[in-house]
Amino acid sequence: MAAALGIPVAFLGCEGATTVVCESPEEGPSGFVTCANGLVTRPAAVTCESELPRDQVCQGDPEFDQCQTDADCTEFPNGACGVASGDPFGDPFPGCSCSYGCVTDDDCGDGAICACASPVGQCISAECGTDAECDDGQLCARWDSLDECGGGGFACTTGDDECLSHSDCGDGQSCEYQAGKRSCVQIEPCAIGRPFLIDDEPRLAEAVLRDDWSLRTKHDAAALDADTRSALAERWLEVARMEHASIAAFARFTLQLLALGAPGELVASSAKAGADEARHARLAFGMVKAFGGVAVGPGPLGLDGALGDTVDHEQLLRVVYREGCVGETIAALEAREGQSRSGLAVFASIAADEADHATLAWASTKWLAEQIGPRAAYILAEELERAAARSVPLVRGEPELGAFGFLTSFEREALRSDAVESLVRPATLALMARLTTQFEEQAPLSVH
């Protein structure tokens, strides 16, 4: 997206720059203006055209359908009925569902602006609505991350910016908006919250009343209505339980690496990742207390069947691929999207630790595959296709919590499908090709 928008910009006075210049502005949709150097700004807000309601009838699967026409989507304004097609590489989701758009910024609420689209505009993250909201000499400009997790939005340029475009940064760096200014940051892979799988099912501890797992947060939920606070407390409890289970996942992984004589660097990284997950869990339980008003924590976590009788390289390769290469990458995208939508520091804090976990997952996969030999490529091929075939259960009538960082099940399924196809699949195929060459395996792999 950054390349498509041509984010690189020109500005006056690199040292202590106070003025950003847009030369040869070219007006586009949504009130956006593209400058000659690629800078995308928003001088004024516009009212988008809407094609709703349409006469067409959505053709989906009755088992999953939430609607048939746009007229069925009335929970919010600007409702559209259609088949969710978030996976650009595969089939659309089977059911027809409602999505809600915008025609003006007011439809989006705080922290977002309306970008015109078909059949109706869509809300995107923004800290400013127009150039007029920024300081003198500054512009409301788009920024985009180059890393695998993506992310971006609109924010005012400032005199403190260390960069205005990716071209202002060094190799392997991205110009991103963080902590109120644009800075050059290292491009990192994605990873977060490894699931604790036993017999391919996530194992979680039940929540109990206790106060020793809740880190204090500065979040004030008093202004929210009771239903919203309750819904947020439930969602943060889900996050907390999953992060808590991740501690066990990394503890088991550390033991398994030790049992197989893994390199010390992998063992040390696994142990550190477990400590990271403990802090993430406490942050999430703190959010449960902030929104729910009651301190809860994890009860006993069942470990039946967690280790098995023996540990072998093939078994562990499948586990780390499912839990790490697939599970962490998908969860990382959710966390980054949550931070982009809500601006909550807790999402950013969790996501910041997890890049190291992604490196650990893929490094461990490579080491295990090298120990196994040529058969490892076929194991990875099986696991990749298995990951592509799985999906997120679709939930009807779930609360809309996008402004607070949480995706709907339809959005999560779109994100999952895209992550598998655009991130996990290319990385897996590259590793398989390397292994095939390394072990001089000539048999073709039937993976497409």
N, C-alpha and C positions, 0 to 999 in steps of 0.2 A: 504494500500500500504506500509505503514511503516513496518508493521509486516511482509509482504511478502518479503520485501527487507532486513529485519533484520538490521535496521539502528544502533542499539547499537554498540558502538565502544570502543576500548581501546586506551589510549594515555599515553605518558610518562610524569610524573611530573604534578600532578593536579594543583599545585600552580605555575602559570606562565608558563604553558606548552608551549613548543616551537616546539616539534616534535610529529608528528602523525605517528604511526607505523602500517603497513599493514602486518600481518603475514599470511603465507600460502595462497598467492593470487591465486585465481582461475579465469581464463579468461572466459568471457562470450561474448554475442553479443554486438555490438556497440562499442567495445573497452573498455567496462566496466569490472572492476575486483572486485570480491567479496572477502573480507578478511575473515579469519577464524572467526573473531568476528562479521561479518555481515556488516562491513563498505563497501560501494560501491563507488569505485573511478574510475577515467578515466586516466590511464597513457598515452594513445595515442589515437588520432582520427583515425577512419577507414573509408573506403568507403563501404557503404552498398550495398548489392545486390538488384536489382530491378526486379520484375516480369512483369513490364509494357513494351509495351502494351500487354494486354491479348486478346485472341480471343473471350472470352465470351461476350454475349450480355445481358445487364442488363434488367431484367423483372420488370418494375415498373408500375406506373399509368400514362397514357399519359397526364392526366390533370396536373401532377406535374413534369413530366420528364424534366430534363435539358440536358440529354445525353442518349445515348444507349450503346456506347462503350468507351473504354479509349481514342481512337483516336479522340473523340469529345471534349476532355478536353485539350485545347491548350492555355488557357489564361496564364498559367505559366508552367514551366517544371514539369515533374513527375506527370502528371494528371491521376487520376483514376476515373472511373465511377462506381457507385454502389448505392445501397439503404442505406441511412443513418440508422444505427441501434444503436443509442446512448442510447436507453432505454434497459438495460439488463433484465428488468423484464416484458416487454410488447412487443407489435408488433413493427416491424420496420416502419419507415416512408414510405408512399406509393410511392413517386417519386424517380427516379434515378437522382443523382446529382454528380457534379464534386468535388473532393477533391484533394489537391495538397500536395505532400510529398517531400522527400529529399533523396539523396544518400550520400551527404557530408555536413559538417557544413556550407560550403559556400552557400548552397541552402537555409539555414535558416536565414542568415543575422545576425546582431548584437543581442546579448542577448538570443541566442538559440543554441542548438547543435542538431545533427541528431541522433536519436535513431533508430536502424534497426528494421524493422517490415515487415509484409506481407500485401499487395503486394509491398509496398515501405516504406522507413523510414519515421518517423514523427518527427517534430521539437518539442523540449521540452525546457523549460526555463532554462537558465544557465548564470552565471556570469563568468565562466571559461570554457575553452575547454578541457584542459589536466592538469595533475599535474605540468607540466613544467611552467605553467602560474602563479603558486602560489609561495609564498615566500619559501625560503629554509626550509626544514623540514615540509612543509605543503602539503596537498593533495586537489585536486579538487574532492569534495565528495558530494554525494546526501544528501538532507535533505527533510523531509516530515512532514507536520503538522498532529497532531492527532485529531484536532477539526472537527466539522461537515462540515465546509466549505472546508476542504482539503487544497491543495496547496503544492508546493514544487519545487525542481529543483536542480541544481548543483551550488555550490559556494565553494571557497577556505576556508579551515579551517584556523584559525588565532590563534596567541598567546593570544588574548583577549577573545577567546571563553569561555563562562561560562559552556558550556556543549558540548558534541559531540554526545550524544545519549539520547533518552527518559529515559533510565535507570539512567542517571545522575541526573534526576529531581525528584521532589517529586510526591506524589499521585495527580492526577488531573492536571498534568502539561505536557507540550510538549516542546521538544527541537527544536526551530525554528530559522531560519536565519532572523534576522531583524537588520536594521541599521548597516550593515557591520560585524556582529558577531552572533554567535549562543548563544541563551539565553533560560532559562526556563521560559515559559509563561503559564498562566492559560488556560486550554482548555475551550473554550467558544462555546455557540450555535450560530447559524447564524441568522441574520436579517438585513434588510436595506430597505429604501425607501418605506413606505407603500402607496399603490395606493389609490387614492380618488375616490371610486366607487359610482356612482349614477345609480340606476336601472341596476346594474351589468356592467356598462360601465365606463371606467376611464374618469374623468373630468379634463381638463387641461386649463390653461390660455394661450391666444395667446401672442406671443412675440412682444414687442414694443421697440422703441428706448429710452433707458434711461440708466444712468450710476450708479445709486445708489444701484444696486443689484450685481455689479461685484466686488468681492474681487480680489485684485491684485495678480497675480501669477508670479513666476520666470521662467516660461516656455518660451523658445525662439523657435519660430516656423519659424524663418527666413530661416533656411536651407531646409525647406520642399517646394516642388513644390506647385503651386497654387491649383491644383485639390485636393491634399492631405489635404492642409489646409482647403479648403472648405468642404470636406467630414467630417473632424474632427470637424469643427465648427457646422455642422448640427447634428452630433451625440451628442456632448456635449450639444447642445440646447435641444435635447430630454431629456437628463439626467436632465438638469436644470429645465425644465418644470415639470417633474415628481417629483423631489425633492420639488419644490415649492408646488405642489398639496399635497404632504405628510404633509405639515404644516396644511392644512385644514383638512386632514384626522384625525390627532391627536387632532386638536381643536374640531372637532365634537365628537371624541371619549371621550374627557375629559368631554364635556357637557352631553353626554349620560351616562357616569359613574356617574356623579353628580345626574342626574335625577333618577337613580336607587338606589342611596344610597350606592355606592360602597365603599370599604375600602379606607382610606386616602392614603395608600401606592400606590395603583393603580392609583389614581387620580394624585398624585404628579409625578409619573413616566411618565404618559401620557403627562402632561404639559412640563416636561423636554424634552421628545422626540420631541415635536413640536419645541422647541428651537434648538435642534440638526438639525432638517430638514431645518430650516431657514439658518443655517450656511452652510449646504451641498448645498443648492440651490445657495447661493452666491459664493461658490467655483466653482460650475459648470458654472455659468454665467461668472465668471472670465476666465475660460478656453475657453468659446465661444469668448470672447474678444481677448484672446491671439492668437487663431487660425484664427478668422474671421476678426480681426482688427476693429470691430465695437462693441460698447457697447449696449447690449440689456438687457431687463429685462421683467418681467411678466406684462401683462395687467390685467384688472379685471378678477377675477375668478367667473364664474357663480355658484350660490348656489341654484338655483331652484331645489326643491325636495331633497335637501341634508339632511334635518332633518326629514321631514315627520310630521304628526300630533301628533303622540305619539311615545314613546320609550318603548319597552318591552324587557324582557330578551332573548326571543327566537330570535327576530329580530337582536338584538345586537350580540348574539352568532354567527349567520351566518355571519354577517359583519366582526367581528374581526377574525373569522376563515379564511375567504376569503382574507381579506386585510393583516392580520398579520401572522397567522400560515402558510399560503400558500404563499402569495405575498411577504412578507419580506424575507422568507427563500430563495426563488428562486432569488430574487434580490441580496441577500447577496452573493450567490454563484457567480453571475455575477461580483460583485464588487471585490471579492477575486481573481477571475480568471483574471480580468482586471489588478489588482495590480501585480499579478504573471507574466503576459505577458509583461507589460509595465514598471514596476518599478516606475510609477508615484505616487508621495506622495499623490495626491488628492484622489486616490482610497483607499489608506491605511487609510487616515484620515476619509473618509466616513465610511469605514468598521469597524473601531475601535469603533465608537460610537454605532453601531447597535446591538451589542450583548445584551445590556440592553433592546433594543426594542423587541428582540425575547423573552426574559424572560417575558417581559410585556405581549406580545400576548398570550403566553401559560398560564401564571398565570391568566389573565383575562378570558380566555376560561374556565379554571377550576372553577373559582369563579362563572361565569355565569351558567355553567352546574350544579353546586351544588344548585343554586337557583331554577333552572327549575325542577330538579328531574329526575326520570327515563327516561322521554321522551328525555332528552338531548343526550343520547347515540344514539338514532335513528336519531336525527338531525345531529350529527357529522358523522354518517355513510352515510347519504345522501350527506353531503357536501364533504366528502372524495371522494366518487365516482364521484361526479360532477367535482372536481378538477382533478381527473385522466383522465376524458374524454376531458378536454379542451386542447388546443394546441396553439403554437405560429404561427402566419401567416408566411408562407415561402415566402421569397422575392428573386426574380431572379435578377441577375446582380448587386447585392449590392457590394460596394467597400470593398476590403480586408483591414481591419484596425486592424488585430490581434496584430501586433507589438505595437499598441498604446492602447491596452487594450480592444478592442471591439470585441464581438463575432458576427459571422454571424447568420442569422435566423435559419439555420440548427443546428448550434452549440447550440443556445439558446434553441431550442426545445429538443435537446438531454439532455441538462442540466436540463431543466424543468421536463422532464419525470423522469429522475433519481432522482431528488430532491423529487418529490412527492412520488416515490416508496420506496426510501431508507431512507428518513428522515421523511417526513410528515406522511406517512402511519403508520410506526411503532409507532411513538409518539401518533398518534390519536387512534390506536387500544389499546395501553397501557392505555390511559386515559379512553376510553370506558369501558375497562375491570374493571378498578378501580371504575367507576361510577356504573356499573352493580352490582358489589359486594356491594358497599356502599348502594345502594337503594334496594338490594335484588330483583332485576329484573331477573326472571328466563327465560324469552322468549329468544330464541337464536337470535343472530344478523347475518343476511345473508351478511357478508362482508368477502371477501377472498383476 
